[in-house]
Amino acid sequence: MASSSVLPFSSSFRSWFHPCLASKITFTRRTNSLSIVTRSSLSDNSALLQAAKHTVDSYVKSGMVVGFGAGHASDLAIHYLGQQLKAGALKDIVGTPTCVGSASVAAKVGIPLEQYEGSSKIDVAFSDADVIEEVTLSAIIGRRKMMGEESIIQEKVSQFNLISCVRCSGYLSLQTILGAAEKLVFIVTEKQYRSDLDGSIPVLIQSFNWMETAEEIDDLFLGDAEVWRRPSVGYAGPLGGDFPMVTKEGHNVLDVIFTSPIIILADVANCLEQVDGVVEHGIICRIPCTAVIASENGLRIIDNNLILEAGRA
Protein backbone atom coordinates (compact mmCIF):
# COMPACT_ATOMS: atom_id res chain seq x y z
CA MET A 1 0.00 0.00 0.00
CA ALA A 2 1.54 3.27 -1.07
CA SER A 3 1.74 5.81 1.73
CA SER A 4 0.64 8.65 -0.51
CA SER A 5 -2.55 7.16 -1.96
CA VAL A 6 -5.96 5.95 -0.91
CA LEU A 7 -6.06 2.31 0.09
CA PRO A 8 -7.65 0.73 -3.01
CA PHE A 9 -10.40 -1.86 -3.20
CA SER A 10 -11.55 -3.84 -6.25
CA SER A 11 -13.95 -6.60 -7.40
CA SER A 12 -17.71 -6.72 -7.01
CA PHE A 13 -19.09 -6.95 -3.50
CA ARG A 14 -22.26 -8.56 -4.84
CA SER A 15 -20.28 -11.70 -5.58
CA TRP A 16 -17.92 -11.28 -2.65
CA PHE A 17 -17.09 -14.20 -0.38
CA HIS A 18 -14.20 -14.45 2.03
CA PRO A 19 -12.71 -17.40 3.94
CA CYS A 20 -13.45 -15.62 7.23
CA LEU A 21 -17.07 -16.73 6.76
CA ALA A 22 -16.98 -20.28 8.03
CA SER A 23 -20.45 -21.14 6.81
CA LYS A 24 -23.08 -20.09 4.37
CA ILE A 25 -25.95 -18.26 6.07
CA THR A 26 -29.50 -18.52 4.84
CA PHE A 27 -32.02 -15.93 6.02
CA THR A 28 -35.66 -16.83 6.47
CA ARG A 29 -37.35 -13.46 6.79
CA ARG A 30 -40.34 -12.92 9.06
CA THR A 31 -40.64 -9.23 9.73
CA ASN A 32 -43.60 -7.92 11.70
CA SER A 33 -44.39 -4.33 10.80
CA LEU A 34 -46.89 -2.05 12.52
CA SER A 35 -47.75 1.45 11.34
CA ILE A 36 -48.99 3.99 13.88
CA VAL A 37 -50.22 7.27 12.41
CA THR A 38 -49.73 9.97 15.01
CA ARG A 39 -50.43 13.03 12.84
CA SER A 40 -51.12 13.73 9.20
CA SER A 41 -47.98 15.83 8.92
CA LEU A 42 -44.99 15.97 11.26
CA SER A 43 -41.66 17.72 11.06
CA ASP A 44 -38.58 15.52 11.36
CA ASN A 45 -37.89 16.71 14.90
CA SER A 46 -41.46 16.30 16.17
CA ALA A 47 -41.71 12.89 14.48
CA LEU A 48 -38.52 11.82 16.24
CA LEU A 49 -39.94 13.07 19.54
CA GLN A 50 -43.05 10.94 18.97
CA ALA A 51 -40.80 7.95 18.27
CA ALA A 52 -38.85 8.61 21.47
CA LYS A 53 -42.05 8.86 23.51
CA HIS A 54 -43.44 5.69 21.93
CA THR A 55 -40.23 3.84 22.83
CA VAL A 56 -40.50 4.81 26.48
CA ASP A 57 -44.26 4.25 26.73
CA SER A 58 -44.14 0.85 25.01
CA TYR A 59 -40.95 -0.76 26.25
CA VAL A 60 -39.98 0.80 29.58
CA LYS A 61 -41.78 -0.41 32.70
CA SER A 62 -41.41 0.45 36.39
CA GLY A 63 -38.50 -1.31 38.09
CA MET A 64 -36.45 -1.74 34.90
CA VAL A 65 -32.77 -1.16 34.29
CA VAL A 66 -32.55 0.78 31.03
CA GLY A 67 -29.53 1.13 28.75
CA PHE A 68 -29.16 4.61 27.30
CA GLY A 69 -27.64 4.87 23.83
CA ALA A 70 -26.14 7.94 22.19
CA GLY A 71 -27.62 10.53 19.87
CA HIS A 72 -30.42 13.06 19.55
CA ALA A 73 -33.30 10.55 19.61
CA SER A 74 -31.82 8.82 22.66
CA ASP A 75 -31.55 12.18 24.44
CA LEU A 76 -35.23 12.87 23.65
CA ALA A 77 -36.23 9.48 25.07
CA ILE A 78 -34.11 9.98 28.20
CA HIS A 79 -35.61 13.42 28.77
CA TYR A 80 -39.16 12.08 28.36
CA LEU A 81 -38.36 9.16 30.68
CA GLY A 82 -37.25 11.66 33.32
CA GLN A 83 -40.55 13.51 32.94
CA GLN A 84 -42.48 10.27 33.40
CA LEU A 85 -40.52 9.51 36.55
CA LYS A 86 -41.19 12.96 37.97
CA ALA A 87 -44.90 12.64 37.16
CA GLY A 88 -45.07 9.25 38.89
CA ALA A 89 -46.07 7.35 35.75
CA LEU A 90 -42.92 5.24 36.17
CA LYS A 91 -41.04 4.27 39.33
CA ASP A 92 -37.74 2.69 40.34
CA ILE A 93 -36.02 3.16 36.99
CA VAL A 94 -32.22 2.88 36.87
CA GLY A 95 -30.27 3.98 33.81
CA THR A 96 -27.03 2.58 32.42
CA PRO A 97 -25.50 5.16 30.06
CA THR A 98 -23.13 4.35 27.21
CA CYS A 99 -21.59 7.79 26.85
CA VAL A 100 -21.00 11.07 28.62
CA GLY A 101 -23.82 12.73 26.69
CA SER A 102 -26.54 10.29 27.74
CA ALA A 103 -25.25 10.25 31.32
CA SER A 104 -25.41 14.05 31.46
CA VAL A 105 -28.98 14.20 30.10
CA ALA A 106 -30.12 11.49 32.53
CA ALA A 107 -28.54 13.23 35.50
CA LYS A 108 -30.18 16.54 34.60
CA VAL A 109 -33.67 14.99 34.55
CA GLY A 110 -33.12 13.06 37.77
CA ILE A 111 -32.73 9.48 36.54
CA PRO A 112 -30.56 7.36 38.89
CA LEU A 113 -27.54 5.87 37.13
CA GLU A 114 -25.44 2.80 37.72
CA GLN A 115 -22.28 1.42 36.18
CA TYR A 116 -22.54 -1.65 34.02
CA GLU A 117 -20.88 -4.79 35.37
CA GLY A 118 -20.36 -7.94 33.40
CA SER A 119 -23.21 -9.79 35.10
CA SER A 120 -25.57 -6.80 35.33
CA LYS A 121 -29.08 -7.19 34.00
CA ILE A 122 -30.34 -4.65 31.47
CA ASP A 123 -34.03 -5.05 30.73
CA VAL A 124 -34.20 -2.79 27.68
CA ALA A 125 -31.82 -0.48 25.82
CA PHE A 126 -32.53 2.16 23.19
CA SER A 127 -30.18 4.01 20.88
CA ASP A 128 -29.82 6.06 17.73
CA ALA A 129 -28.20 4.60 14.62
CA ASP A 130 -26.69 6.21 11.54
CA VAL A 131 -28.42 3.69 9.29
CA ILE A 132 -30.34 0.43 9.73
CA GLU A 133 -30.44 -2.45 7.28
CA GLU A 134 -33.96 -3.39 6.24
CA VAL A 135 -35.31 -6.66 7.64
CA THR A 136 -32.16 -7.66 9.55
CA LEU A 137 -32.16 -4.40 11.57
CA SER A 138 -28.37 -4.56 11.69
CA ALA A 139 -27.18 -1.02 12.38
CA ILE A 140 -24.18 1.20 11.74
CA ILE A 141 -23.16 3.69 14.41
CA GLY A 142 -20.28 6.13 14.68
CA ARG A 143 -20.09 7.59 11.20
CA ARG A 144 -18.17 10.82 11.06
CA LYS A 145 -20.48 13.80 11.25
CA MET A 146 -20.25 16.93 9.15
CA MET A 147 -20.11 20.53 10.36
CA GLY A 148 -18.12 19.62 13.45
CA GLU A 149 -20.88 17.44 14.93
CA GLU A 150 -19.47 14.68 17.12
CA SER A 151 -20.19 11.09 16.18
CA ILE A 152 -21.11 8.30 18.56
CA ILE A 153 -17.81 6.50 18.19
CA GLN A 154 -15.82 9.68 18.77
CA GLU A 155 -17.69 10.31 21.99
CA LYS A 156 -17.44 6.79 23.28
CA VAL A 157 -13.74 6.31 22.55
CA SER A 158 -12.42 9.73 23.50
CA GLN A 159 -14.54 10.85 26.45
CA PHE A 160 -16.15 8.00 28.26
CA ASN A 161 -13.45 7.18 30.81
CA LEU A 162 -15.70 8.85 33.43
CA ILE A 163 -17.69 5.64 33.80
CA SER A 164 -15.40 2.68 34.39
CA CYS A 165 -17.35 -0.46 33.60
CA VAL A 166 -16.82 -3.45 31.34
CA ARG A 167 -14.25 -2.13 28.89
CA CYS A 168 -12.60 -3.11 25.64
CA SER A 169 -9.00 -1.91 25.79
CA GLY A 170 -9.92 0.62 28.50
CA TYR A 171 -13.14 2.17 27.24
CA LEU A 172 -16.75 1.19 27.67
CA SER A 173 -18.15 -0.55 24.62
CA LEU A 174 -21.46 0.76 23.39
CA GLN A 175 -21.97 -2.65 21.84
CA THR A 176 -21.51 -4.28 25.27
CA ILE A 177 -24.41 -2.34 26.77
CA LEU A 178 -26.71 -2.76 23.77
CA GLY A 179 -25.75 -6.40 23.38
CA ALA A 180 -26.43 -7.19 27.04
CA ALA A 181 -29.99 -5.83 26.99
CA GLU A 182 -32.84 -8.31 26.91
CA LYS A 183 -34.57 -6.02 24.41
CA LEU A 184 -32.92 -3.55 22.02
CA VAL A 185 -34.77 -0.69 20.33
CA PHE A 186 -33.35 1.62 17.65
CA ILE A 187 -34.99 5.02 17.19
CA VAL A 188 -34.47 6.32 13.66
CA THR A 189 -36.06 8.27 10.82
CA GLU A 190 -37.40 6.65 7.67
CA LYS A 191 -34.37 7.96 5.75
CA GLN A 192 -32.13 5.85 7.97
CA TYR A 193 -34.03 2.59 7.34
CA ARG A 194 -32.62 1.37 4.05
CA SER A 195 -32.10 -1.65 1.85
CA ASP A 196 -29.30 -0.12 -0.24
CA LEU A 197 -26.50 0.35 2.28
CA ASP A 198 -23.22 1.99 1.39
CA GLY A 199 -21.08 4.69 2.96
CA SER A 200 -18.66 4.39 5.85
CA ILE A 201 -18.21 1.92 8.68
CA PRO A 202 -15.95 3.13 11.51
CA VAL A 203 -13.39 0.65 12.82
CA LEU A 204 -11.40 1.19 16.01
CA ILE A 205 -7.89 -0.29 15.71
CA GLN A 206 -4.68 -0.55 17.67
CA SER A 207 -2.34 2.23 16.61
CA PHE A 208 0.73 -0.04 16.67
CA ASN A 209 1.25 -1.36 13.13
CA TRP A 210 -2.01 0.35 12.16
CA MET A 211 -1.10 0.34 8.48
CA GLU A 212 -0.83 -3.45 8.44
CA THR A 213 -4.33 -3.65 9.90
CA ALA A 214 -5.57 -1.17 7.30
CA GLU A 215 -3.98 -3.22 4.51
CA GLU A 216 -5.69 -6.40 5.72
CA ILE A 217 -9.06 -4.63 5.75
CA ASP A 218 -8.14 -3.27 2.31
CA ASP A 219 -7.68 -6.84 1.04
CA LEU A 220 -11.00 -7.98 2.51
CA PHE A 221 -13.11 -5.54 0.50
CA LEU A 222 -10.89 -5.05 -2.53
CA GLY A 223 -12.50 -2.68 -5.02
CA ASP A 224 -15.62 -1.92 -3.01
CA ALA A 225 -14.40 0.57 -0.42
CA GLU A 226 -11.68 3.01 0.55
CA VAL A 227 -9.91 2.98 3.91
CA TRP A 228 -9.12 6.34 5.51
CA ARG A 229 -7.60 6.97 8.91
CA ARG A 230 -9.79 9.51 10.71
CA PRO A 231 -8.17 12.85 11.60
CA SER A 232 -8.68 14.39 15.03
CA VAL A 233 -9.86 17.68 13.56
CA GLY A 234 -11.01 18.90 10.16
CA TYR A 235 -10.27 16.93 7.03
CA ALA A 236 -7.13 15.21 5.85
CA GLY A 237 -5.91 12.60 3.39
CA PRO A 238 -6.30 8.83 3.70
CA LEU A 239 -3.47 8.60 6.25
CA GLY A 240 -5.18 10.96 8.68
CA GLY A 241 -2.94 13.95 8.09
CA ASP A 242 -0.55 15.29 10.70
CA PHE A 243 -3.04 14.81 13.53
CA PRO A 244 -4.89 11.49 13.25
CA MET A 245 -7.48 10.73 15.88
CA VAL A 246 -5.92 8.97 18.87
CA THR A 247 -8.11 7.83 21.75
CA LYS A 248 -7.08 7.96 25.40
CA GLU A 249 -6.27 4.28 25.07
CA GLY A 250 -3.98 4.99 22.11
CA HIS A 251 -6.25 3.63 19.38
CA ASN A 252 -6.91 5.01 15.89
CA VAL A 253 -10.18 5.07 13.96
CA LEU A 254 -10.43 3.90 10.36
CA ASP A 255 -13.37 4.85 8.14
CA VAL A 256 -14.05 2.00 5.72
CA ILE A 257 -16.03 3.83 3.04
CA PHE A 258 -18.05 1.49 0.82
CA THR A 259 -18.78 2.69 -2.71
CA SER A 260 -20.45 -0.58 -3.72
CA PRO A 261 -23.63 -1.93 -2.09
CA ILE A 262 -23.21 -3.82 1.17
CA ILE A 263 -25.21 -6.99 0.68
CA ILE A 264 -25.23 -8.37 4.25
CA LEU A 265 -23.97 -6.11 7.00
CA ALA A 266 -23.45 -9.00 9.42
CA ASP A 267 -20.93 -10.56 7.04
CA VAL A 268 -18.85 -7.38 7.09
CA ALA A 269 -18.94 -7.37 10.91
CA ASN A 270 -17.87 -11.01 11.03
CA CYS A 271 -14.84 -10.43 8.83
CA LEU A 272 -13.75 -7.26 10.62
CA GLU A 273 -13.82 -9.06 13.96
CA GLN A 274 -11.28 -11.58 12.67
CA VAL A 275 -8.70 -8.99 11.61
CA ASP A 276 -5.70 -8.70 13.93
CA GLY A 277 -5.55 -5.23 15.42
CA VAL A 278 -9.29 -4.49 15.23
CA VAL A 279 -10.59 -3.49 18.67
CA GLU A 280 -14.17 -2.52 17.83
CA HIS A 281 -16.34 -1.55 14.88
CA GLY A 282 -19.52 0.40 14.31
CA ILE A 283 -21.81 -2.47 13.30
CA ILE A 284 -24.41 -3.74 15.74
CA CYS A 285 -26.21 -7.00 14.91
CA ARG A 286 -28.89 -8.14 17.33
CA ILE A 287 -31.55 -10.78 16.90
CA PRO A 288 -34.21 -10.00 17.91
CA CYS A 289 -34.50 -6.22 18.05
CA THR A 290 -37.02 -3.51 17.25
CA ALA A 291 -36.88 -0.36 15.14
CA VAL A 292 -39.14 2.60 15.86
CA ILE A 293 -39.09 4.56 12.62
CA ALA A 294 -40.27 8.18 12.54
CA SER A 295 -41.83 9.67 9.43
CA GLU A 296 -44.08 12.56 8.45
CA ASN A 297 -46.99 10.12 8.27
CA GLY A 298 -46.49 8.67 11.73
CA LEU A 299 -44.51 5.83 13.27
CA ARG A 300 -43.60 2.48 11.81
CA ILE A 301 -42.67 -0.24 14.30
CA ILE A 302 -40.67 -3.18 12.99
CA ASP A 303 -39.90 -6.25 15.09
CA ASN A 304 -37.12 -8.34 13.66
CA ASN A 305 -37.88 -12.07 13.62
CA LEU A 306 -35.06 -13.38 11.49
CA ILE A 307 -34.34 -17.07 11.60
CA LEU A 308 -30.74 -17.85 10.77
CA GLU A 309 -29.93 -21.27 9.42
CA ALA A 310 -26.19 -21.82 9.27
CA GLY A 311 -24.60 -24.64 7.36
CA ARG A 312 -21.34 -25.41 5.70
CA ALA A 313 -20.85 -23.79 2.30
ABEGO torsion letter per residue (X at the ends): XBAABBBBBBEBAAABBBAABABBBBBBBBBBBBBBBABABBBAAAAAAAAAAAAAAAABBBGBBBBBBBEAAAAAAAAAAAAAAAAGABBGBBBBBABAAAAAAAAAAGBBBBBBBAABBBABBBBBBABBBBGAGBBBBGBBBBGGBBBAAAAAAAAAAABBBBBBGGBBBAAAAAAABABBBBBBBAAABBABBBEBBBBBBBABGAAAAAAAAAAAABGABBBBBBBABEBBBAAGEABBBBBAAGBBBBBBBBABBBABAAAAAAAAAABBGBABBABBBBOBBBBBBBBAAEBBBBBBBBBBBBBBX
